[in-house]
């Protein structure tokens, strides 16, 4: 029995070692970029002060004026298809546009942003959001800067980190009652040097939140699988918009104007705060406007405005469409990114992001310093 236990321990130890040491070169940037992206808004303010206005005025113009100002900034480079309202004082209105050039299979469409002064619609800056420092951090964390299927690589790395958390906790846990093992987590002297103690103590306290972030990251990376897990049909790839949304350009122009779609939403939800407005996608009976709103202290709610009838309903897809929103996706993404979560959880995510680097480096040092078995020498007669 003891031999079998020793064999299992050696197997778990090797698994834990090779995940930590072998994948350190990719797990470290994933974790560190995740720590930075918890504070992406603050980081963007620091790096791109020209995107923001002081003092911050509330939006004063109709939505169509912002869309027109963004389209004028884009010229022929992109078709404006979304207006994003400020999150807080000093934030700009952001108009998103999609470049009309054909997209290579497996690659997202190229986009441009125009940052506007909410007071008068003046263009503060214009450019590719993914080419900025914060945009590159998002690309690094989301797909390791790989142009095709990078999110799948990140998903598998998340699963590997999940296994590392479980094997590390199993290897760390001392023999005896549960409470004894739990109390051992506060003791510093678990090893002969500072690297051992950092690895054991830090690994214990960070293992559970690291497990949570690793599994939620894998959940986000495999949408088809996770939709099937909760009994939903596979997610449908977004289609090019029509009219002002400008996708394929083959569908009929929308019947409603942007301001009429907004007015329909505000009639249905008086006092709501506009978050984003996306121009129509689809065609015919499936041509819809997507509008996100938020009340005081509430998370954004997605509303659909039927272009033919101006009726408003909650949801993410046309009523006749097989596409259904994953009810867990928003909660999973919130847990993983820290958006709209308390400061305490944001701080935990920041510390957890540093963990793969800290645990990987200290683990390699422990492995290099481990005692070697004496070599057998041939006895010379």
Residue pairs with C-beta under 8 A, 6 or more apart in sequence:
9 171
12 167
12 170
12 171
13 167
13 171
15 163
15 164
15 167
16 164
16 167
16 168
16 171
16 363
17 363
17 367
19 160
19 161
19 163
19 164
19 167
20 27
20 164
20 359
20 360
20 363
20 364
21 360
21 363
21 364
21 367
23 157
23 160
24 356
24 357
24 360
24 361
24 364
26 144
26 157
27 157
27 160
27 161
27 356
27 357
27 360
28 356
28 357
28 360
29 140
29 144
30 140
30 141
30 144
30 154
30 157
30 356
31 352
31 353
31 354
31 355
31 356
31 357
32 353
32 354
32 357
33 137
33 140
33 141
33 353
34 141
34 213
34 349
34 352
34 353
35 349
35 350
35 351
35 352
35 353
35 354
36 43
36 137
36 353
37 134
37 137
37 138
37 141
37 337
38 337
38 338
38 346
38 349
38 350
38 353
39 346
39 350
40 134
40 137
40 138
41 87
43 133
43 134
43 137
44 51
44 132
44 134
45 51
45 52
47 132
47 133
47 134
48 125
48 132
48 134
50 115
50 124
50 125
51 92
51 115
51 124
51 125
52 90
52 91
52 92
52 124
53 90
53 92
53 117
53 118
53 119
53 124
54 90
55 89
55 90
56 86
56 88
56 89
56 90
56 91
56 118
57 117
57 118
57 119
58 86
58 118
59 66
59 85
59 86
59 93
59 118
60 118
60 119
60 120
61 118
61 120
61 121
62 258
62 259
62 262
63 83
63 258
63 259
63 262
63 274
63 277
64 257
64 258
64 259
65 121
66 83
66 93
66 95
66 116
66 121
67 80
67 83
67 95
67 244
67 258
67 279
69 95
69 114
69 116
69 121
69 122
69 123
70 80
70 83
70 95
70 96
70 97
70 114
70 116
70 123
71 79
71 80
71 95
71 97
72 123
73 95
73 114
73 123
73 126
74 80
74 97
74 112
74 114
74 126
77 97
77 99
77 112
78 97
78 98
78 99
78 100
78 110
78 111
78 112
79 97
79 98
79 100
79 245
79 246
79 247
80 95
80 96
80 97
80 114
80 244
80 246
80 279
81 96
81 97
81 98
81 241
81 244
81 245
81 246
81 247
81 278
81 279
82 95
82 96
82 276
82 277
82 278
82 279
83 93
83 94
83 95
83 96
83 258
83 276
83 277
84 93
84 94
84 95
84 96
84 275
84 276
85 93
85 118
85 273
85 274
85 275
85 276
86 92
86 93
86 118
91 118
92 115
92 116
92 117
92 118
92 124
93 115
93 116
93 117
93 118
93 121
94 113
94 114
94 115
94 116
95 113
95 114
95 116
96 111
96 112
96 113
97 111
97 112
97 113
97 114
98 109
98 110
98 111
98 240
98 246
98 247
99 109
99 110
99 111
99 112
100 246
100 249
101 110
103 109
103 110
106 147
106 148
106 149
107 147
107 148
110 128
111 128
111 129
111 130
112 126
112 127
112 128
112 129
113 126
113 127
113 128
113 129
114 123
114 125
114 126
115 123
115 124
115 125
115 126
116 122
116 123
116 124
117 124
128 135
129 135
130 136
130 138
130 139
136 145
139 145
141 154
142 150
142 151
142 154
143 149
143 150
143 151
143 153
143 154
144 150
144 153
144 154
146 153
151 221
152 221
152 222
154 217
154 221
155 217
155 218
155 220
155 221
155 222
156 218
156 221
158 214
158 215
158 217
158 218
158 221
159 214
159 218
161 210
161 214
161 356
162 211
162 214
162 215
162 218
165 207
165 208
165 210
165 211
165 214
166 211
168 203
168 207
168 359
169 203
169 204
169 207
172 200
172 203
172 204
172 207
173 181
174 180
174 181
174 184
184 190
185 201
185 204
185 205
187 201
188 197
188 201
189 197
190 196
190 197
190 200
190 201
191 197
191 199
191 200
191 366
193 369
195 362
195 365
195 366
195 369
196 362
196 366
198 358
198 362
199 359
199 362
199 363
199 366
202 355
202 358
202 359
202 362
203 355
203 359
206 351
206 352
206 355
206 359
209 348
209 349
209 352
210 352
210 355
210 356
212 335
213 335
213 336
213 349
213 352
216 332
216 333
216 335
216 336
217 336
219 226
219 328
219 332
220 226
220 329
220 332
220 333
220 336
223 234
223 235
223 326
223 329
224 234
224 235
226 326
226 328
227 233
227 234
227 235
227 326
228 234
230 326
230 327
230 328
232 324
232 326
233 322
233 323
233 324
235 323
235 326
236 317
236 321
236 322
236 323
238 281
239 247
239 248
239 281
239 282
240 246
240 247
240 248
240 249
240 281
241 247
241 251
241 278
241 279
241 280
241 281
241 282
242 248
242 249
242 250
242 251
242 252
242 253
242 254
242 280
242 281
242 282
242 283
242 287
243 251
243 252
243 253
243 254
243 279
243 280
244 254
244 258
244 279
244 280
245 254
245 278
245 279
245 280
245 281
246 279
247 281
250 283
251 282
251 283
251 284
251 287
252 283
252 284
252 287
254 279
254 280
254 287
254 289
254 307
255 307
255 308
256 264
256 289
256 305
256 307
256 310
258 277
258 279
260 310
261 277
261 289
261 291
261 305
261 307
261 310
262 274
262 277
262 291
264 305
264 310
264 311
264 312
265 272
265 274
265 291
265 293
265 303
265 305
265 312
266 272
267 312
268 303
268 312
269 293
269 303
269 312
271 295
272 293
272 294
272 295
273 293
273 294
273 295
273 296
274 291
274 292
274 293
275 292
275 293
275 294
275 300
276 290
276 291
276 292
276 300
277 289
277 290
277 291
277 292
278 289
278 290
278 291
279 289
280 287
280 288
280 289
280 307
281 287
281 288
281 290
282 288
282 318
285 308
285 318
285 320
286 318
286 320
286 321
287 306
287 307
287 308
288 304
288 305
288 306
288 307
288 318
289 304
289 305
289 307
290 302
290 303
290 304
290 305
290 316
291 302
291 303
291 304
291 305
292 300
292 301
292 302
292 303
293 300
293 301
293 303
294 300
294 301
299 330
299 340
301 314
302 314
302 315
302 316
302 325
303 312
303 313
303 314
303 315
304 312
304 313
304 314
304 315
304 316
304 317
304 318
305 311
305 312
306 312
306 313
313 319
315 325
316 323
316 324
316 325
317 323
317 324
317 325
333 339
334 340
334 341
335 341
335 345
337 349
338 345
338 346
338 349
